[in-house]
Amino acid sequence: MDKVKTLHKIIPVLELFTNKKYDAAVFKKDAIAGITVGVILIPQAIAYALLMGVPPIYGLYTCLVPLVLYAIFGTSRQLSIGPVAVTAILVMSGVGQLADPFTDKFIELVLFASLLIGLLQILLSILRMGFLVNLISQPVISGFISAAAIIIIVSQLEESLGFDIPNFKYTHNTVWYALIHFMESNWITFGICVFSMVTIIILKKWKRSFPGALTVLVITTIATYLLKLNKKGVAIIADVPEGLPFFKIPEMDYNTMVTLIPSVLTVTFIGYVGSIGIAKSMEMKNRDHILRPNQELFALGIAKVIGAFFQAVPSSGSYSRTAINDEAGGKTTISSIITVIMVVLSLLFLTSFFYYIPKAVLAAIILVSIFGLINFREAKYLFKLKRRDFIVMIITFFGTLIFGVEKGIFIGVILSFIFLQYYSSRPHIAELVNIPGTTYYRNINRFPNAVQSKEYLIIRFDNQLYFGNASYFKDTIQQFISDRKELPKFLILDNTNMHDIDSTGLHILEDTYQYLDNLKIQLLMVGTIGPVRDFLKRSGFTDKLGVDHYYLTISDAVGYVENKIEHDIKHEAAVQFNQKRRSFLD
């Protein structure tokens, strides 16, 4: 039984068939969802391949092996992976610095990058380090994705307008060039793009699961073929090789790997953050499965690693396709297998039809899917809720626009850590006073009419005590005491919110105790939690201060101060000590 459970953890898809809950009715729902996602995925895969800088066929290849492997190893039953816009622009931006898009060298670098991204995700999964994605805050992600959406929109101006635009370093230069040369547009190309966008939007509002992108792609392709629009300046895909991908080992060398590291790290974290966020939303909505983040890392990683040997470019979870998969009735990852069958049939029998697909309709598909990523609502929300998060989002946004996607997200992460360190080094410290007629003690700034005792001073420290804020802790306590006209006889330190302490914090605590002792002020410790008690006991501070100076509650400590009662034996819990360490890092 244990071996079966272990096998189910490694290969979650097996659980579908061993618990006998997968029947013909569930398969029918998966089949309908898989077909629905398939007709939407095919045009998107072609469009996102071009956005990434590789021929369309590689987008379709990415819809084969990676989808099958995720269906086997993934724990989300509705997540639909494949080519996505944000991953495409990340790869294009990073690899584009090393080779020209659509060249053989560029394609090899993209496949090698996909292999490295997958290996890194598998390594993170084995080390159970899925938590590292938490290093990227939501404001950073929102700012980055909004800026990336604008970069993607600008990158599609050439295909949308039908005239050549030079490769500028900065986004605003591209926009300005497009504006001043707008009258040089190929109006047929521009008309196809506008028609396609309007039609897709209308069809999406009418019925979200309706394959609007495929519909306009068929209409515009037939129109291009019948009216010979390619001879009137309308750019088309042209030849797309038919057949399935074959096994091929990507070109690999150490120097190339080093140059790809920035792109690999960025795509690894952004791709996983996006995928796990989508998967969690499906888990919360359906409540029919349990998501395991580290297994998701492994599934996404193995999909890229094996996929790279079958010419698949980097893939990630797609919110739009996942939502459609769910709305169409998809119940398990078997729906992704059905989608793969759809793509296989297209590669075997329909590639000749792709010849006349206008690039303008692919640009329209990208633009429609991207507009919703510009998150004005989040910016407005953060401005009202938390200004520093708003600042992080805005700086990440402009940093990405000005310096590029990789540097932009790096700027956002660094800025987040600077803010985190700053506020962690100056945590909230409050003087507590008694609310008359109660046993409650609250912040004097919130209850200015409450009673302040001359006998004692109660201080609550709302953070861990560590090297970053230890000096601030000491200075603030000294300031509270110096502000008193008459020195208190006791300082009651409320430690209920002090969840950790390091060696620097201990030294400062000892200095504070010595400072108070010199002023004839007794230090009483209240509500000290277990891990901190263990640390203070091991350090010898507990014995130095005296076990009779520890209390479970502020009321107990105040009772001792006011009534001078002896420390009751029942308060031994206040100094309870666990001799077993939890880990080497304690």
ChimeraX attribute file (.defattr): number of C-alpha atoms within 10 A of each C-alpha:
attribute: neighborCount
match mode: 1-to-1
recipient: residues
	/A:1	6
	/A:2	7
	/A:3	8
	/A:4	12
	/A:5	12
	/A:6	11
	/A:7	14
	/A:8	16
	/A:9	17
	/A:10	17
	/A:11	19
	/A:12	20
	/A:13	21
	/A:14	15
	/A:15	16
	/A:16	15
	/A:17	10
	/A:18	11
	/A:19	8
	/A:20	8
	/A:21	10
	/A:22	14
	/A:23	10
	/A:24	9
	/A:25	9
	/A:26	15
	/A:27	17
	/A:28	15
	/A:29	19
	/A:30	27
	/A:31	22
	/A:32	18
	/A:33	28
	/A:34	27
	/A:35	22
	/A:36	25
	/A:37	30
	/A:38	27
	/A:39	20
	/A:40	21
	/A:41	29
	/A:42	20
	/A:43	27
	/A:44	27
	/A:45	24
	/A:46	24
	/A:47	26
	/A:48	28
	/A:49	27
	/A:50	23
	/A:51	28
	/A:52	30
	/A:53	22
	/A:54	23
	/A:55	22
	/A:56	24
	/A:57	23
	/A:58	24
	/A:59	30
	/A:60	29
	/A:61	29
	/A:62	28
	/A:63	29
	/A:64	26
	/A:65	24
	/A:66	31
	/A:67	28
	/A:68	20
	/A:69	21
	/A:70	28
	/A:71	27
	/A:72	20
	/A:73	24
	/A:74	28
	/A:75	27
	/A:76	28
	/A:77	28
	/A:78	30
	/A:79	31
	/A:80	31
	/A:81	24
	/A:82	26
	/A:83	30
	/A:84	28
	/A:85	25
	/A:86	27
	/A:87	26
	/A:88	24
	/A:89	24
	/A:90	23
	/A:91	27
	/A:92	23
	/A:93	18
	/A:94	23
	/A:95	25
	/A:96	18
	/A:97	12
	/A:98	14
	/A:99	17
	/A:100	14
	/A:101	21
	/A:102	15
	/A:103	13
	/A:104	12
	/A:105	14
	/A:106	20
	/A:107	23
	/A:108	20
	/A:109	24
	/A:110	29
	/A:111	26
	/A:112	27
	/A:113	30
	/A:114	30
	/A:115	27
	/A:116	25
	/A:117	29
	/A:118	28
	/A:119	21
	/A:120	20
	/A:121	27
	/A:122	24
	/A:123	15
	/A:124	18
	/A:125	21
	/A:126	14
	/A:127	10
	/A:128	15
	/A:129	14
	/A:130	22
	/A:131	11
	/A:132	11
	/A:133	14
	/A:134	10
	/A:135	13
	/A:136	19
	/A:137	17
	/A:138	15
	/A:139	25
	/A:140	29
	/A:141	21
	/A:142	22
	/A:143	32
	/A:144	32
	/A:145	23
	/A:146	26
	/A:147	26
	/A:148	26
	/A:149	25
	/A:150	20
	/A:151	21
	/A:152	23
	/A:153	19
	/A:154	17
	/A:155	20
	/A:156	20
	/A:157	20
	/A:158	19
	/A:159	24
	/A:160	28
	/A:161	27
	/A:162	23
	/A:163	19
	/A:164	13
	/A:165	16
	/A:166	11
	/A:167	10
	/A:168	11
	/A:169	11
	/A:170	13
	/A:171	18
	/A:172	14
	/A:173	13
	/A:174	19
	/A:175	16
	/A:176	11
	/A:177	13
	/A:178	21
	/A:179	11
	/A:180	9
	/A:181	13
	/A:182	13
	/A:183	10
	/A:184	13
	/A:185	16
	/A:186	18
	/A:187	15
	/A:188	17
	/A:189	25
	/A:190	21
	/A:191	15
	/A:192	23
	/A:193	26
	/A:194	18
	/A:195	16
	/A:196	26
	/A:197	24
	/A:198	14
	/A:199	17
	/A:200	25
	/A:201	17
	/A:202	13
	/A:203	17
	/A:204	15
	/A:205	11
	/A:206	11
	/A:207	11
	/A:208	17
	/A:209	21
	/A:210	19
	/A:211	21
	/A:212	23
	/A:213	27
	/A:214	19
	/A:215	18
	/A:216	24
	/A:217	25
	/A:218	18
	/A:219	13
	/A:220	21
	/A:221	22
	/A:222	16
	/A:223	16
	/A:224	21
	/A:225	15
	/A:226	10
	/A:227	11
	/A:228	13
	/A:229	19
	/A:230	16
	/A:231	9
	/A:232	12
	/A:233	14
	/A:234	24
	/A:235	21
	/A:236	20
	/A:237	17
	/A:238	15
	/A:239	15
	/A:240	17
	/A:241	15
	/A:242	14
	/A:243	16
	/A:244	17
	/A:245	19
	/A:246	10
	/A:247	12
	/A:248	10
	/A:249	14
	/A:250	19
	/A:251	11
	/A:252	15
	/A:253	9
	/A:254	8
	/A:255	8
	/A:256	14
	/A:257	15
	/A:258	10
	/A:259	14
	/A:260	22
	/A:261	15
	/A:262	16
	/A:263	20
	/A:264	24
	/A:265	17
	/A:266	21
	/A:267	26
	/A:268	25
	/A:269	20
	/A:270	21
	/A:271	23
	/A:272	22
	/A:273	22
	/A:274	17
	/A:275	24
	/A:276	23
	/A:277	14
	/A:278	21
	/A:279	26
	/A:280	16
	/A:281	14
	/A:282	22
	/A:283	19
	/A:284	12
	/A:285	10
	/A:286	12
	/A:287	10
	/A:288	13
	/A:289	13
	/A:290	12
	/A:291	19
	/A:292	16
	/A:293	21
	/A:294	20
	/A:295	23
	/A:296	24
	/A:297	28
	/A:298	26
	/A:299	26
	/A:300	32
	/A:301	31
	/A:302	23
	/A:303	34
	/A:304	34
	/A:305	27
	/A:306	19
	/A:307	29
	/A:308	29
	/A:309	20
	/A:310	23
	/A:311	29
	/A:312	29
	/A:313	34
	/A:314	34
	/A:315	29
	/A:316	28
	/A:317	24
	/A:318	23
	/A:319	20
	/A:320	17
	/A:321	23
	/A:322	23
	/A:323	20
	/A:324	23
	/A:325	29
	/A:326	25
	/A:327	14
	/A:328	21
	/A:329	19
	/A:330	28
	/A:331	22
	/A:332	26
	/A:333	26
	/A:334	25
	/A:335	31
	/A:336	33
	/A:337	25
	/A:338	23
	/A:339	28
	/A:340	26
	/A:341	16
	/A:342	21
	/A:343	23
	/A:344	18
	/A:345	13
	/A:346	21
	/A:347	20
	/A:348	13
	/A:349	11
	/A:350	15
	/A:351	16
	/A:352	15
	/A:353	16
	/A:354	21
	/A:355	16
	/A:356	25
	/A:357	26
	/A:358	27
	/A:359	27
	/A:360	33
	/A:361	32
	/A:362	29
	/A:363	29
	/A:364	29
	/A:365	25
	/A:366	24
	/A:367	23
	/A:368	17
	/A:369	17
	/A:370	19
	/A:371	14
	/A:372	11
	/A:373	18
	/A:374	18
	/A:375	15
	/A:376	12
	/A:377	9
	/A:378	15
	/A:379	20
	/A:380	11
	/A:381	12
	/A:382	17
	/A:383	15
	/A:384	9
	/A:385	11
	/A:386	10
	/A:387	13
	/A:388	16
	/A:389	19
	/A:390	21
	/A:391	20
	/A:392	25
	/A:393	28
	/A:394	21
	/A:395	21
	/A:396	32
	/A:397	27
	/A:398	18
	/A:399	22
	/A:400	26
	/A:401	23
	/A:402	16
	/A:403	15
	/A:404	21
	/A:405	27
	/A:406	20
	/A:407	17
	/A:408	23
	/A:409	25
	/A:410	19
	/A:411	21
	/A:412	28
	/A:413	19
	/A:414	16
	/A:415	19
	/A:416	23
	/A:417	14
	/A:418	12
	/A:419	14
	/A:420	12
	/A:421	13
	/A:422	13
	/A:423	13
	/A:424	17
	/A:425	20
	/A:426	16
	/A:427	16
	/A:428	12
	/A:429	16
	/A:430	19
	/A:431	20
	/A:432	25
	/A:433	24
	/A:434	22
	/A:435	18
	/A:436	11
	/A:437	6
	/A:438	7
	/A:439	10
	/A:440	12
	/A:441	18
	/A:442	17
	/A:443	18
	/A:444	17
	/A:445	12
	/A:446	10
	/A:447	14
	/A:448	12
	/A:449	12
	/A:450	17
	/A:451	14
	/A:452	16
	/A:453	11
	/A:454	13
	/A:455	15
	/A:456	22
	/A:457	24
	/A:458	26
	/A:459	20
	/A:460	20
	/A:461	19
	/A:462	17
	/A:463	20
	/A:464	21
	/A:465	27
	/A:466	20
	/A:467	17
	/A:468	17
	/A:469	21
	/A:470	21
	/A:471	17
	/A:472	17
	/A:473	23
	/A:474	17
	/A:475	12
	/A:476	15
	/A:477	21
	/A:478	14
	/A:479	11
	/A:480	14
	/A:481	15
	/A:482	11
	/A:483	10
	/A:484	11
	/A:485	8
	/A:486	10
	/A:487	17
	/A:488	18
	/A:489	17
	/A:490	20
	/A:491	21
	/A:492	25
	/A:493	23
	/A:494	24
	/A:495	22
	/A:496	17
	/A:497	14
	/A:498	18
	/A:499	15
	/A:500	19
	/A:501	21
	/A:502	16
	/A:503	14
	/A:504	16
	/A:505	21
	/A:506	19
	/A:507	15
	/A:508	21
	/A:509	19
	/A:510	15
	/A:511	13
	/A:512	18
	/A:513	21
	/A:514	14
	/A:515	14
	/A:516	19
	/A:517	12
	/A:518	10
	/A:519	12
	/A:520	13
	/A:521	19
	/A:522	19
	/A:523	22
	/A:524	24
	/A:525	25
	/A:526	23
	/A:527	20
	/A:528	25
	/A:529	18
	/A:530	17
	/A:531	18
	/A:532	19
	/A:533	22
	/A:534	19
	/A:535	22
	/A:536	21
	/A:537	19
	/A:538	14
	/A:539	13
	/A:540	11
	/A:541	18
	/A:542	19
	/A:543	14
	/A:544	12
	/A:545	16
	/A:546	13
	/A:547	19
	/A:548	18
	/A:549	19
	/A:550	26
	/A:551	27
	/A:552	21
	/A:553	18
	/A:554	22
	/A:555	15
	/A:556	16
	/A:557	25
	/A:558	21
	/A:559	14
	/A:560	16
	/A:561	18
	/A:562	10
	/A:563	9
	/A:564	10
	/A:565	11
	/A:566	10
	/A:567	17
	/A:568	11
	/A:569	8
	/A:570	9
	/A:571	16
	/A:572	15
	/A:573	13
	/A:574	21
	/A:575	25
	/A:576	15
	/A:577	17
	/A:578	14
	/A:579	10
	/A:580	7
	/A:581	11
	/A:582	9
	/A:583	6
	/A:584	5
	/A:585	5
	/A:586	10
